[in-house]
Amino acid sequence: MSGDTLSPTVHLIDDDQAVRESLALLIGTVGLRVQAWGDPQDFLAHFDREGIGAIVLDVRMPGISGLTVLDHLVAQGVDQPVIMLTGHGTVDMCRRAFKAGAAEFLEKPVNDEALLEALQQAVRQHVRSRQRHEADRAARDRYAQLSEREREVLGLIVEGLTNKEIGRALGLSPRTVETHRANLFGKLGTESLAQLIRRYAALVENDDRTTP
């Protein structure tokens, strides 16, 4: 992960310089780093998609609207939450923004507390989402290192079989099953049976589906 989870960045996109400066000062009061953009096209071309944080996006801007920018972000798979701002909001516009994936839709003049609360919640959710993503990727990488026999044993553990039952199913001694079980805990970096099952049940199921 290239983004710094300890220093999330809020990307602020608004063509009005006075608004950008005012909101940047406000957001900075809660310790969030702000990168302001006056040109939405410049933002789309250069912002860090891998970074941690959130995006504050004005709806009405010359050249390209905030809703169009949001559509571009969604199409590119950007996962940073987007908070839309508008001085001329309508129910239809609000509905479209949420349907496109906006996390929040606020009207100008923006209530300071509402914006800060929405931003802090969005950043917390993004940090947790990226942490889950990293944990899932690490789990997939570890699972890929298992031998075929270890995957078989893991699959039966996930199904709830005891060591003796696994041994009978695979033609192994209980001691050998216990050895495989210990190796699994070590290779997969899990400390409990519950953690092992919770983290790897989906991978085992997907592996079973793709095995000819």
VOVOKOL-90285 format. One line per 3 residues: for each residue y negated, z, x negated of N, C-alpha, C, O. Coordinates in pm, whole numbers, plus 32768, in hexadecimal, padded with zeros to 4 digits. Layout:
BEGIN
Y:Z:X:Y:Z:X:Y:Z:X:Y:Z:X; ...
//
This chain:
BEGIN
8077:8000:7FAB:8000:8000:8000:7F84:8000:7FA7:7F74:8059:7F54; 7F2D:7F9C:7FB9:7EB9:7F94:7F62:7E46:7FE9:7F95:7DF0:800F:7F46; 7E43:8008:8019:7DD6:8058:804F:7DE4:80E9:8025:7E53:811A:8010
7D73:812D:8018:7D72:81BA:7FF1:7D76:820F:806F:7D14:8215:80B9; 7DE7:8251:8087:7DF5:829F:8101:7D9A:8318:8101:7D7F:834F:816B; 7D6B:8342:808C:7D13:83B6:8086:7C81:838F:809E:7C2F:83E6:80BB
7C61:830E:8093:7BD7:82E0:80A6:7BD5:8265:8100:7BBB:81F6:80D2; 7BEF:8279:8181:7BEE:8207:81DE:7B65:81C6:81E3:7AFF:8208:81CE; 7B64:8145:81FE:7AE7:80FA:8207:7AD2:80C7:8296:7B2E:808F:82D3
7A5B:80DB:82C9:7A35:80A4:834B:79E5:8026:8331:797C:802A:82F1; 7A17:7FB5:8363:79CE:7F37:8358:7975:7F2A:83D3:79A5:7F2B:8444; 78F4:7F1D:83BC:7890:7F18:8426:7854:7E8C:842A:7812:7E63:83CB
786A:7E44:8497:783B:7DBA:84A1:77D6:7DAE:8512:77F9:7DBA:8587; 7758:7D97:84ED:76EC:7D88:854F:767E:7D35:850E:7659:7D51:849B; 7649:7CD1:8554:75E3:7C7B:8518:755A:7CBE:8513:7500:7C8A:84D1
7549:7D2E:8557:74C8:7D75:8559:74C6:7DDA:84E6:7510:7E3C:84E7; 7470:7DC1:8483:746D:7E16:840D:7449:7EA7:842E:7484:7F03:83F6; 73EA:7EBA:848A:73C2:7F42:84AE:7438:7F8F:84EB:744C:8005:84CF
7483:7F4B:853E:74F9:7F89:857B:7560:7FAA:8511:759B:8016:8512; 7577:7F4D:84B5:75D9:7F64:844A:75B4:7FDF:83F8:7609:8034:83DB; 7536:7FE7:83D3:750B:8057:837F:7516:80DC:83C9:7540:8141:8390
74EF:80DB:8449:74F4:8155:8499:7584:8185:84AC:75A2:81FB:849A; 75DC:8128:84D1:7667:814E:84E9:76AE:8175:8468:7705:81CC:8468; 7689:8133:83FA:76C7:8155:837A:76A5:81E4:8352:76FA:822D:8320
7628:820A:8368:75FF:8294:834A:764A:82F7:83A3:7678:835F:8374; 7656:82D5:8422:769C:832D:8481:772E:833F:8458:775F:83B0:8451; 7773:82D1:843E:7801:82D7:841B:7817:8323:8399:787B:8369:8388
77B9:8315:833F:77C3:835B:82BF:77BB:83F2:82CB:77E6:843A:8271; 7783:8423:8339:7774:84B4:834A:77FA:84FB:835B:7802:8574:8349; 7864:84B0:837F:78E7:84F0:838F:7943:84CE:8318:79BC:84E0:831F
7906:849F:82AD:7952:8489:8232:799C:8406:8228:79ED:83F3:81CE; 7981:83AB:8285:79C5:8329:8281:7971:82C6:8230:78F7:82BF:823F; 79B4:827A:81DC:7972:8213:818E:7957:819B:81E7:79AC:8176:8238
78E2:815D:81D9:78BB:80ED:822F:789D:8071:81DB:7858:8079:8175; 78D2:8000:8206:78AD:7F80:81CD:7871:7F2C:823D:78B6:7F08:829C; 77F1:7F0E:8231:77A8:7EC8:829C:77A5:7E32:8281:7796:7E05:8210
77B3:7DE7:82EE:77B2:7D55:82E7:7750:7D1E:834F:7757:7D43:83C4; 76F6:7CC6:8324:769B:7C87:8382:76CF:7C03:83B6:76A4:7BD4:841F; 772E:7BC7:836C:7765:7B44:8390:77FA:7B54:83AD:7847:7B73:8352
7824:7B3F:842B:78B1:7B50:844C:790D:7AF0:8401:797F:7B11:83E3; 78DB:7A78:83E3:792C:7A19:8397:7945:7A4C:8309:79B2:7A3B:82D2; 78E0:7A89:82CF:78ED:7AC3:8249:7952:7B35:824C:79A3:7B45:81F1
794C:7B85:82B6:79AB:7BF3:82C6:7A3A:7BBD:82CD:7A92:7BEE:8286; 7A52:7B5A:8321:7AD9:7B23:8331:7B0E:7AE9:82AF:7B86:7AEC:8295; 7AB4:7AB3:825E:7ADF:7A72:81E2:7AFC:7AD3:8171:7B49:7AB4:8117
7ABE:7B4A:8175:7AC3:7B9E:80FE:7AF2:7C2E:8110:7B09:7C72:80AC; 7B01:7C60:818A:7B23:7CED:8195:7BB5:7D06:816E:7C09:7CAB:8177; 7BD2:7D80:8144:7C58:7DA6:8115:7CB4:7DC3:818B:7CA9:7E2D:81C9
7D0E:7D67:81A9:7D69:7D78:821B:7DD0:7DE6:8204:7E07:7E1C:8264; 7DEA:7E07:8185:7E4D:7E6E:8166:7E11:7EF9:8164:7E5A:7F5C:8157; 7D8E:7F03:8170:7D4B:7F84:8168:7D67:7FDD:81E0:7D95:7FAF:8248
7D4A:805D:81CE:7D57:80BF:8239:7CCF:80D4:8279:7C6A:80D8:8234; 7CCD:80E1:82FD:7C4E:80FD:833F:7C45:80C5:83CB:7CA7:80C3:8416; 7BCD:8095:83EE:7BB6:805F:8473:7B45:7FFA:846C:7AFF:7FEF:8407
7B34:7FB0:84D9:7ACE:7F47:84E0:7A75:7F61:8558:7AA7:7F74:85C8; 79F2:7F62:8543:7990:7F6D:85AF:794E:7EE5:85BC:790E:7EB5:855F; 795C:7EA7:8631:7939:7E1B:8641:78DD:7E05:86B8:7900:7E27:8729
7868:7DCB:869E:780B:7DAB:870A:783E:7D30:8755:7874:7CD3:8719; 782D:7D2F:87D8:7860:7CC0:8829:7807:7C45:881D:7839:7BD7:8805; 7784:7C57:882D:772A:7BE4:8830:76E9:7BCE:87A7:7694:7C1C:877B
7714:7B62:8765:76DA:7B3C:86E5:76CB:7AA5:86E1:771B:7A5E:871E; 7664:7A71:869A:7651:79E0:8694:76C1:799D:8645:76F2:79D3:85E2; 76E9:7928:8672:774D:78DB:8629:77DA:78F8:8657:7823:789B:867B
7803:7975:8658:788A:7999:8680:7885:7A22:86C4:784A:7A80:868E; 78C1:7A2E:8738:78B8:7AAB:8783:791B:7B11:874C:797B:7AEE:8707; 7902:7B8F:876D:795C:7BF8:8743:79E7:7BE8:877D:7A4A:7C08:873C
79F0:7BB5:87F8:7A72:7B9F:8836:7AC1:7B32:87ED:7B3B:7B3A:87E1; 7A7A:7ACE:87BC:7ABC:7A65:876D:7AEC:7A9D:86E8:7B59:7A7B:86B9; 7A9A:7AF3:86AB:7AC3:7B35:862E:7B41:7B88:8647:7B9E:7B86:85F7
7B42:7BD0:86B7:7BB7:7C21:86DA:7C33:7BC9:86E9:7C9F:7BEE:86BA; 7C24:7B56:8728:7C94:7AF9:8737:7CC9:7ACD:86AE:7D42:7AC4:869A; 7C6D:7AB2:8651:7C94:7A8B:85C9:7CE3:7AFC:8585:7D49:7AE3:8545
7CB3:7B75:8593:7CF5:7BE7:8555:7D83:7BF9:858A:7DE1:7C0F:853E; 7D91:7BEE:860E:7E15:7BFD:864C:7E72:7B8D:861C:7EE6:7BA6:85FD; 7E3E:7B12:8617:7E8F:7A9F:85EE:7EBE:7AAE:855D:7F29:7A7C:8539
7E6E:7AF2:850B:7E90:7B04:847E:7EE5:7B81:8466:7F09:7B9F:83F4; 7F05:7BC8:84D1:7F5A:7C3D:84C3:7F15:7CB7:8489:7F56:7D11:8455; 7E90:7CBB:8491:7E45:7D2F:845D:7E63:7DA8:84B4:7E58:7DA0:852F
7E89:7E18:8476:7EAF:7E8E:84C5:7E44:7EF9:84C9:7E59:7F62:8507; 7DD3:7EE4:848A:7D68:7F46:8490:7D2E:7F49:851D:7D0C:7EE0:8554; 7D21:7FC0:855A:7CEE:7FC9:85E3:7C5E:7F99:85EC:7C0E:7FAF:8591
7C3E:7F59:865C:7BB9:7F1E:8670:7B72:7F63:86E4:7BA9:7F70:8751; 7AF7:7F8E:86CA:7AA2:7FC8:8732:7A31:7F65:874E:79E4:7F43:86F4; 7A29:7F37:87CA:79C6:7ED3:87F0:7946:7F16:8823:794C:7F7A:886B
78D4:7EDE:87FD:7853:7F0E:882C:7808:7E9C:8872:780C:7E2A:8844; 77C5:7EBC:88E1:7775:7E55:8924:7701:7E92:896F:770A:7F01:89A4; 7693:7E48:8973:7620:7E73:89C0:761F:7E36:8A4B:75CB:7E58:8A9E
767D:7DDB:8A64:7681:7D95:8AE5:7712:7D8F:8B15:7749:7D23:8B2C; 774D:7E01:8B24:77DB:7E06:8B49:77F4:7DE6:8BDA:77A5:7E07:8C32; 7865:7DA5:8BF2:7892:7D8B:8C7A:7924:7DB8:8C85:7969:7DCA:8C20
794F:7DCB:8D00:79DB:7DF4:8D14:7A39:7D8A:8CDC:7A9E:7DAC:8CA0; 7A18:7D0B:8CF1:7A6E:7C9F:8CC0:7A74:7C9E:8C28:7ADE:7C8A:8BED; 7A01:7CB5:8BE8:79FC:7CB8:8B57:7A4E:7D2C:8B20:7A97:7D1F:8ABE
7A40:7D9E:8B61:7A8A:7E15:8B3A:7B21:7DFC:8B48:7B6F:7E1E:8AF0; 7B47:7DC1:8BB8:7BD5:7DA4:8BD0:7C0B:7D45:8B67:7C7A:7D58:8B35; 7BBD:7CDE:8B45:7BEA:7C7D:8AE2:7BF9:7CBE:8A59:7C58:7CA2:8A10
7B9B:7D17:8A37:7BA1:7D59:89B5:7C1F:7DAD:89A8:7C64:7DA8:8942; 7C3E:7DFB:8A10:7CB6:7E4F:8A0C:7D34:7DF9:8A0C:7D95:7E1A:89C8; 7D33:7D8C:8A58:7DA7:7D34:8A5C:7DC0:7CF4:89D4:7E32:7CDA:89AF
7D53:7CDC:898A:7D5F:7CA0:8904:7D87:7D06:889A:7DA7:7CE0:882A; 7D85:7D87:88BD:7DB3:7DEB:885E:7D4B:7E4D:882D:7D66:7E9A:87D1; 7CD3:7E4D:8869:7C6C:7EAC:883E:7C98:7F3B:885A:7CD8:7F57:88C0
7C75:7F95:87FF:7C99:8022:8811:7C37:8069:886E:7C5C:80C7:88B4; 7BB9:803C:886F:7B52:807B:88C2:7AE4:8016:88DB:7AD2:7FB8:888E; 7A9A:802A:8949:7A2D:7FD1:896F:79B7:802A:8997:79BF:8070:89FB
794A:8028:8949:78D8:8080:8961:7859:802E:8977:7845:7FC6:8939; 7804:805F:89D1:7787:801A:89EE:7715:8052:899A:7710:80C9:897C; 76B9:7FF9:8974:763F:8020:892E:75D6:8045:8996:75D8:800D:8A04
757A:80A2:8979:757A:80F3:88FE:75F3:8150:88F9:7613:8193:895B; 7634:8151:8887:76B2:8198:887A:769B:822F:8875:7642:825F:882F; 76EC:8276:88C0:76EA:8309:88B8:7729:8330:8833:779B:830C:8815
76DC:837A:87E2:7709:839B:875B:7790:83E2:875C:77EA:83BE:8710; 779D:8447:87AF:7819:8494:87B1:788F:843F:87DE:78FD:844D:87A9; 7879:83E8:883F:78E5:8393:8870:7915:8333:8803:798D:831E:87F3
78B6:82FB:87B8:78DB:829E:874E:7927:82E7:86DF:798E:82B7:86B0; 78F3:8359:86B5:7933:83A2:8648:79BF:83D2:8670:7A1C:83CD:8620; 79CB:8401:86EB:7A4E:842E:8719:7AB2:83B9:871C:7B24:83C7:86F1
7A83:8346:8750:7ADA:82D1:8757:7B01:82A2:86CB:7B74:827C:86B5; 7AA4:82A5:866F:7ABF:8279:85E6:7B22:82D5:859F:7B82:82A7:8562; 7B09:8358:85A9:7B62:83B6:8566:7BF0:83AF:859D:7C50:83B8:8551
7BFC:839F:8620:7C80:8391:865C:7CC3:8310:862E:7D3A:830F:860F; 7C76:82A3:8629:7CAD:8222:8600:7CDD:8227:856F:7D47:81F2:854E; 7C8E:8267:8519:7CB4:826F:848B:7D32:82C5:847A:7D8B:82A1:842E
7D38:8335:84C2:7DB0:838A:84B9:7E2C:833E:84E6:7E95:8345:84A6; 7E1F:82F4:8553:7E91:82A7:8585:7EBA:823A:8522:7F31:821F:8511; 7E57:81FD:84E1:7E77:8193:8480:7EBD:81CC:8405:7F1C:8190:83D2
7E8F:823E:83D7:7ED1:827F:8365:7F62:829F:8387:7FBD:8283:8338; 7F78:82D9:83FF:8002:82FA:8427:8057:827C:8435:80CC:827B:840E; 801C:8212:846C:8065:8195:847C:808F:815B:83F6:8100:812E:83E6
8034:815B:8394:8055:8127:8310:80BD:817F:82CB:8115:814B:8285; 80B5:8201:82DE:8118:825A:82A2:81A3:823F:82DB:8205:823D:8291; 81AA:8229:835F:822A:8207:839D:825E:8182:8368:82D5:8172:834E
8202:8122:8358:8229:809F:8326:8262:80A9:8299:82C7:806C:8279; 8220:80F8:8245:824E:810A:81BC:82D6:8150:81B9:832D:812C:816B; 82E6:81B4:8210:8366:81FC:8216:83D5:819E:8244:8445:81A3:8210
83B8:8148:82A6:841B:80E9:82D7:8440:8084:826A:84B5:8062:825A; 83DD:8056:8221:83F9:7FF5:81B6:844C:8035:8148:84A9:7FF7:8114; 842C:80B1:8125:847A:80F7:80BF:850A:810A:80EE:8568:80FC:80A0
851B:8129:816F:85A1:813B:81A6:85F0:80B8:819F:8666:80B9:817C; 85B0:8049:81BF:85F5:7FC8:81B8:861D:7FA6:8129:8689:7F72:8110; 85C3:7FC5:80CA:85E2:7FA9:803E:8659:7FFD:800F:86B0:7FCB:7FC8
865C:807D:8037:86CC:80D3:800F:874E:80A4:804F:87B7:80A1:800F; 8746:8080:80CE:87BD:8053:8116:87F8:7FD6:80D5:8872:7FC5:80CF; 87A1:7F80:80A4:87CE:7F03:8066:881E:7F1D:7FE7:886A:7EC7:7FBC
880D:7F94:7FA9:8851:7FB3:7F2D:88DE:7FED:7F44:8929:7FFF:7EE4; 8902:8009:7FC0:8984:8045:7FDC:89F4:7FDE:7FCD:89E2:7F67:7FE5; 8A69:8010:7FA4:8ADF:7FBA:7F9F:8B12:7FA3:802D:8AE9:7FE7:808A
8B6C:7F40:803C:8BA4:7F24:80C0:8BED:7F9E:80F8:8BE3:7FBC:816F; 8C37:7FE3:80A2:8C80:8059:80CF:8C21:80C8:80FA:8C38:810C:815F; 8BB6:80DB:80AE:8B54:8142:80D2:8B12:8122:8158:8AF5:817D:81A6
8AFB:80A3:8173:8AC1:807D:81F5:8B24:8099:8266:8AFD:80C3:82D3; 8BA4:8081:824B:8C0A:809F:82B0:8C0C:8134:82CF:8C10:815C:8344; 8C0A:8186:8266:8C0B:8217:827A:8B8D:8243:82C4:8B94:8294:8320
8B1A:820D:829D:8A9D:8230:82DF:8AA2:820B:8373:8A76:8259:83C8; 8AD7:8194:8392:8ADF:816A:841D:8B31:81CA:8471:8B0E:81E6:84E4; 8B9E:81FE:8439:8BF2:825B:8483:8BB2:82E5:848D:8BC6:832C:84EF
8B66:830B:8426:8B1A:8389:842E:8AB5:8381:84A0:8AA7:83DF:84EF; 8A6F:830F:84A7:8A0B:82FC:8511:8A4D:8300:859A:8A0F:832D:85FB; 8ACB:82D2:85A4:8B12:82D6:8624:8B40:8363:8648:8B6C:837B:86B9
8B36:83C1:85E8:8B59:844B:8605:8BE5:8475:85DC:8C13:84E0:8604; 8C2A:8423:858D:8CB1:8444:8563:8CB0:84AE:84F5:8C54:84B5:84A3; 8D18:8501:84F5:8D27:8565:848C:8D62:8523:8410:8D8B:84AF:8413
8D64:856E:83A0:8D9E:8538:8325:8E30:850F:833A:8E5A:84A5:830C; 8E7D:8562:8380:8F09:8543:8398:8F18:84C4:83EC:8F6D:8470:83CF; 8EC5:84B7:8452:8ECC:8441:84A7:8EA3:83C3:845A:8EDD:8358:846D
8E3D:83D1:8404:8E13:8360:83B1:8E84:8339:8352:8EA0:82C3:833F; 8EC4:839D:8318:8F32:8383:82BC:8FA3:8337:8300:8FD9:82D7:82C9; 8FC6:8363:837A:9030:831E:83C3:9008:828E:83E5:9059:8232:83DB
8F8A:827C:840B:8F5A:81F7:8433:8F59:8196:83BE:8F72:811F:83CF; 8F3C:81C9:8346:8F2D:8172:82D1:8FA2:817C:8270:8FA5:8137:820A; 9002:81D2:8290:9074:81E2:8235:904F:8228:81B5:9082:8207:814A
8FF5:828A:81BF:8FC7:82D5:814A:8FED:8367:8158:9000:839A:81C6; 8FF7:83AC:80E6:900F:843B:80E9:8F8D:8482:810E:8F20:844D:80F5; 8F96:84FB:8149:8F1D:8546:816A:8EC6:855F:80EF:8E4B:855E:80F9
8F04:8574:807B:8EB6:858B:8000:8E65:850F:7FDB:8DF1:8519:7FB2; 8EA3:8499:7FEB:8E5B:841D:7FCC:8DE7:8409:802D:8D7B:83DE:8006; 8DFF:8428:80AC:8D94:841C:810F:8D22:847C:80EB:8CAD:8457:80F4
8D46:84F5:80C3:8CDF:8557:809D:8C8E:8525:8026:8C15:853B:801F; 8CD2:84E2:7FC8:8C8B:84AB:7F54:8C29:843E:7F80:8BB7:843A:7F53; 8C58:83E4:7FD8:8BFF:837B:800B:8B89:83B8:8057:8B17:838B:804B
8BA5:841F:80A2:8B3D:8461:80F1:8AD2:849C:8095:8A5B:848E:80AD; 8AFF:84DF:802B:8AA1:8519:7FCA:8A4F:84AB:7F86:89D7:84BA:7F70; 8A92:843D:7F65:8A4B:83CD:7F25:89E1:8393:7F83:8974:836D:7F58
8A04:838C:8004:89A5:8358:8065:8927:83AD:806C:88B8:8379:806C; 8939:8430:8071:88C5:8488:8077:886D:8475:7FFB:87F3:8474:8005; 88AE:8466:7F87:8862:8454:7F0C:881B:83CE:7F06:87A4:83C9:7EE7
8862:8362:7F24:8827:82DD:7F1C:87B9:82C6:7F83:8756:8282:7F69; 87CD:8301:7FFA:876E:82E9:8067:86FC:834E:8069:869F:8341:80B8; 8704:83B3:8014:8697:8413:800B:8685:8468:8086:8615:848E:80A7
86F4:8488:80CA:86EC:84DC:8142:8725:8566:8124:877A:8576:80CD; 86F4:85C9:816D:871B:8653:8152:876E:8691:81C0:87A4:86FF:81B0; 877A:864D:8231:87C7:8685:82A0:880B:8614:82EC:87E1:85A1:82E4
8873:8637:8337:88B9:85D4:8388:885D:8599:83F2:8861:8520:840B; 880A:85ED:842F:87AE:85BD:8496:874C:8557:845D:8731:84F1:849C; 8719:8573:83E6:86BC:8516:83A6:8701:8493:8384:86C9:8427:8394
877D:849E:8353:87CB:8427:8331:87DD:83CE:83AC:87C5:8355:83A5; 8806:8409:841A:881F:83BC:8494:879D:8382:84CC:8798:830E:84F2; 8735:83D5:84D0:86B5:83A8:8509:867C:8332:84BA:8646:82D4:84F4
8688:8336:8437:8648:82D2:83E3:8699:8251:83D8:8660:81E6:83C4; 871E:825C:83E5:8770:81E7:83C6:87C0:81AF:843B:8803:8149:842C; 87BA:81EF:84B1:8806:81BD:8524:87E1:812D:8545:8839:80DB:855D
875F:810E:8548:8733:8087:856B:875F:8022:8503:8784:7FB2:8526; 875C:8048:8482:8785:7FEC:8419:881A:7FCF:8422:8845:7F5D:840F; 886A:8036:8440:88FA:8024:8450:8916:7FC6:84C5:896A:7F6D:84BC
88CF:7FDC:8533:88E3:7F88:85AA:88C0:7EF7:858D:8909:7E9C:85B4; 884E:7EE1:8548:8825:7E59:8528:8888:7E17:84C7:88A3:7D9F:84D1; 88BD:7E67:846A:891D:7E34:840A:899D:7E08:8451:89D8:7DA1:842E
89C8:7E56:84B3:8A40:7E34:8500:8A2C:7DB1:854D:8A89:7D60:8559; 89B3:7D9C:857F:8998:7D23:85CD:899A:7CA6:8577:89C2:7C3B:85A5; 8970:7CB4:84F8:8965:7C3E:84A1:89E2:7C26:844F:89EF:7BBF:840E
8A40:7C86:8453:8ABB:7C74:8406:8B1A:7C18:8452:8B39:7C32:84C6; 8B47:7BAC:8412:8B9F:7B4D:8458:8C27:7B8A:8475:8C7D:7B48:84B0
//
